[in-house]
Amino acid sequence: MTVGYRQLWAADPGGWRVAGAAWAGLVGPVDRRVDDLRGAAGRLRGGWSGAAATAADARFAGLADELTSVAPALIEVDQVLSDLAGRLTVAKARLAATVAQADAAGLMVDRAGRVHIDPTRVSPTERASVAAARVAAALRDALDGAEAADRAAADRLNELARAADSGWASPPPPGRPVAGAAPALVRAWWSGLTPAQRRWLIGHEPALVGRLDGVPVAARDQANRLRLGFWREELLAERRRLLARVPPGPLASIRLHGLAGRLAGLDALAGRLAAGGEPRAYLLGLDPAGEGRVVVALGDPDHADRVLTYVPGMTSGLADAPGELGRAARVLDRCVELAPGERSAAVLWLDYDAPDFLGEAASAGQARDAGPALHRFQEGLRASHEGPPARQTVLGHSYGSLVVGVAAREHGLAADALAFVGSPGVGASHAAELGVPPGEVWASSAPDDVIRAARPPDELGRRALLGSAPLAAVLGWPNRTGHELWFGHDPSDPGFGGRVFDSGRGGHTGYWDPGNPALDGMARVVLGRR
């Protein structure tokens, strides 16, 4: 159908989000029904034998498999409706901006979306006619965007409806990408599968699908959401093992405290995933082991015009993920305020072992270890993106800025811009070493950030901390200029060769505070508007 002017004004994106969340909410009841079926089959198996028992057992197993295969489709419906809501929101913002532009130019837009010159305000000159034509074209663009969104959603829902008759899932051919495979090869493999084969993989091999860079964001999100219960049970089992120790001892108490933080972080993330709010959250990776790792997107990076990847710093783990996700959300909110007619997404990338202590943070080892994974993730975002390439920005805070800098310098990052806030140095002596276009390396340092006072230790300490690592040679410590921090030239110093945006006072963590110009600066870098 053709989306009309009045239809778009009346459209309610929030209603589609609520409907999508309701579909996704059916995954829990379906999982419980699967458990009930398997439990009933187990009880029958214990007291029944013979041909009839074998047939009944097979039937129970088949029903359980059928229900299991439905879960990815339920999440997919939520994704489709959320995507529709997001695209309608953008189209409505463009429509409102165009109508405001028309009013400012002395033009009128009637209830059918036709543009007229208001003779009481503007003379019907050729210039006014050109302005009216320009407004009419902008209105058409907004309506075309809404119509494309409506058509895409209808096509995907129709495919799901057909799959309900023909079968949700079917096994794919043999062969799987190996761990660490190039995202472009992963994308090619995934593109060669049918929708039914992809759903089979999501339902039967979620651990594989959920971690493969190059697989579309929607599929990774479906797979990882199916594993949330498994990950939570892993943490609960770990807690039971620790509590079984008598006496627990101080080390076990410390581990219990950390475990409680990871459980709380996981539960908070699960709540955000189930909330169905705007923007929709996509779970792109999670590992509860150790301090815990997680990758979450707000908005769909595969269909966004602008994508931010945020890498946090020291002490970050699963327990801190909700707070770090809040920082990414504040940048994204500011992007939406500045550019409501564009689709933006923000990713929290916490897929590395962040230092827990200053002694660890004095070494670049953990940043170097993280480099290949961050490189592969950014390549995956490029490979899975649909439509014209998005502007990709990678932002590092504190030790996370070293992770970003080392990854860019040693492996290359699929990024159009890099931004560093509260940086102790990025493992480079000049912006030109980081491999992004000139003028697209940005930094900010608050006037009261303690990192500004952090200078390298004396020569003996430097050798003890850095040893003969390649980074020590890269930094060229004997040739200090007075602007070095722990890991090279201060990126917020003009001599580094990057560009600087302002920050107010707020210490090492205040860059995201409301009213801090750094928040506006980060958003403008993401949008490419500086």
PyMOL commands that set and color helices and strands:
alter all, ss='L'
color gray80, all
select helices_A, chain A and resi 5-10+13-24+27-47+51-104+126-166+183-191+195-204+206-211+217-226+228-243+249-275+301-303+318-338+358-361+365-384+399-410+431-434+450-453+459-466+470-475+477-479+494-496+510-512+517-527
alter helices_A, ss='H'
color red, helices_A
select strands_A, chain A and resi 107-109+115-117+281-287+293-298+306-311+344-350+391-397+417-421+441-444+484-485+488-489+499-500
alter strands_A, ss='S'
color yellow, strands_A
deselect
rebuild
show_as cartoon
